[in-house]
Amino acid sequence: MRRDLVIILAAAALLIAWLGWQARPDDSARTLLQATRLLGEAPENFAQVTEPRPFVFPADHAAHPGYRNEWWYFTGNLQGADERGNSREFGFQFTLFRFELDPGPLPDSAWAADAVWMAHLALSDIDNQTFHQSQRFARDALELAGATATRWWLGDWQVLQDSNDFVLSMNAGDFAVQLNLESLRPIVAQGDSGYSRKGPEAGNASYYYSLTRLQARGSVAIGAEEIPVAGLAWLDREWGSSQLAEGLSGWDWFSLQLDDGRDLMVFQLRTADDQASQWSAGKIVHPDGRSRTLERNDFSLVPQRRWRDAQGHYWPLEWTVDVPQEGLKLKVTPRFDDQRWTGSVSYWEGAVLVSAADSGKAVGRGYLELSGYAD
């Protein structure tokens, strides 16, 4: 789903692997322009997602060599109290990306790497309206990064997995996240039994599954302050090689956990003239675990307010989300505006509040991702 973001991230990662250095923030624009040329090669040598296939667990929690890109993606909303007894709220994001360099055989060397990895860690301090972010790069040689059925890691940032429960441990220096996540629902296969189409051509698809409701308990730290927290989290997993069709300018993606027990994921892929592509889709998950796929005409996403960032780009941060067949008309608002990523790539990823559009009553929380508005 996140093609524009993935291509840019992959471009940066490929060039880092090629040159053997990490790009500084002030070098990122030049780096991305140079590296994008490396991604102009046709991906025919990579495996293509062209039809449904059954998921097999825990094997499918691991990396999938042969596919061009893949990600493990956690978000969540957390509540707690500091040592003075003040209530605190946070959003968090951890994403691990894998970009395969070449599906061919590797040289016989411990230094040989068939993929480059990137990790993004973010913590939204809602009470102080502060967005903390950190990114890392590594290759998978020498066990610097990787993903097995039970462990995903980049350096000392790692996720341990057991029976669809997870332990997240990430310390970025000036902030940290330590969480235990317990699965409250079965795995949800997105799209057609996990085959998520993003365009009309063969290969315009990904394999995609989610765990839409994870009970989170642990702590977050900002500087020397450590705060016990609890809340709900969400896991998305995707892999593929040439997911999206040409002519798309970005996407808007929502993961919403409602107080009545329903979980809603919807995304729209935007065309060059800023219309929702027919390949936009979603999924509604009920408290008993039943789920239903949403097609393009089953929902609407209408922006209501845009925020102008420091570089002059406008991001639609308030939305009306309408799913008539589920009796849902929701207002989605950011917990605060400036939750924009400013590392090697520009996108908006942040915690949101969900309320009933008619009454304004709070009915849930979630996450919103926006791509393509800062190009």
Summary of the structure (lengths in Angstrom):
residues: 375
radius of gyration: 19.6
end to end distance: 17.5
largest distance: 64.3
contacts: 1232
relative contact order: 0.15
helix: 11%
strand: 53%
